[in-house]
Amino acid sequence: MGHQCLNGALRRCSGRMCRTLLLCFVTFGVLLPLCCHRLVYSYYYNKPLFLDSMSESALRESLARGQDALHFWKAKENSDLSRLSTEPDLLVTIITVRRRRAVDFHYLLQVTQRLNHLLSGCEGKLRCADVLICDVEHGGRGNEDASLLQKHFKVVRRSVKERDANINSVNVFEREKRDYVFCLRKGLELTHAKNVVVLEDDALPRSDFFDVVFNLLSHTFVQKTLYVKLYHPERLQRYWNPEPYRILEWIGLGSVLATVLLLVVPYRKCLSVSLSRTNLLFFTLYFMAVVELFGRHYLLELRRFSPQLYQLSPVTECCTQAMLFPGNSSLRVANHLHALFCYAGNAKDTALYQTLRTLSGERALSLEPNLVSHIGAFSSIRGSPAVPKLL
């Protein structure tokens, strides 16, 4: 009798093990590879097969947008956006520089065309934001795109003396930081804006840009932050990441999905899975693996249904493509950055992040998903490959 019971237990255990292995094989060896091999930020993305063609396609699309924006601004009549308000609720400052290898892409014109479209759609407001272009070009040829936009937006530049002194005395990373500080201070000096968003000229706003920004500013705790990052590289948004809060989010999502499954499955007569500790642990790990391999970036995209669904999390180190400075915090950030010296390995984003950790009573946040798309395939300060890639 005991021998028969042991054999029965082994058969049942073997059956469960076979079902478990089959589930894992079908999920991770068949379904996910089929669904995710074209998803750039999934672990299953087939780089050798798709990276070159998708990178070329992205460059062609950006070039087409740039040429369209060039024709748009050349044909557009003068607008009143060049007149800045006094103490506007929101000032959008665009920091721009001439990119030698990306002249035909007209990143600045793409960004301003998108902003012009979004500003024209503001509901219930004459103007939901003022726009300032801060041209920090140091070269002798000048920034043609900024010059083209002078009849549409307010454009500020350093004096020739200040520009020459800045370019000849420091490394490129310190110069970039000084340019950032100059633009922060100039925006406040001209407008005394209540809130400031700073965009680099390759940060293309999403269609819900202003809706999300004003929703953020409606929260008291956001008003008390030093800054809110509106962009973080998609390739760095995975759960398996140095940011510890994502580990908690990852475990929480896996356990919720596992619990829901185990509560629903017993009602299916064709399946027999009980709500036990072993099953809960297995399916928690199973769903954690599924969502990580699929790509956290694509789960975050579901939050775009409403501005209220965007989430705020502890600030990350990289990068400064798009930054929201509530209240007068832009002046505090300018002062903090002014006291720092930047160099390779300690660019302005790293320097600011490290400084924030030493400041008592100051905190910063990151917004997810991203509120801008980074369209800059050619860096203004770092070397770029001959043919830029998506990854």
URNOR-V957031 format. One line per field, one symbol per residue. psi: psi as a letter, one per 30 degrees, with the letter a starting at -180 (. if undefined). A space follows every 10 residues. Layout:
BEGIN
psi = ???
END
This chain:
BEGIN
psi = eeeeeeeeee eeeeeeeeee eeeeeeeffd eeeefgfgje glfgkieeef eeeeeeeeee eeeeeeeeee eeeefklklg ffjklkhlek kjkjkllkje fgeffheeee eeeeeeeeef gkkgkekfll kkkjjgkflf fljeeeeeff felkkkllle eeeeeefffl leeeeeeeee eeeeeeeeef fhkelkkkkl ggjjklfgee eeefeeffke fefglelkkg kkkefgglei lfjffeeeee eeeeeeeeee effeeffjff kiklileeee eefeeeeeee eeeejeefee fffffkfffk kklkklekag ekkkjkbgfe eeeeeeeefl kllkfhleee eeeeeeffkk fklllkkklk flkjgjfjkf flkklejkle .
END
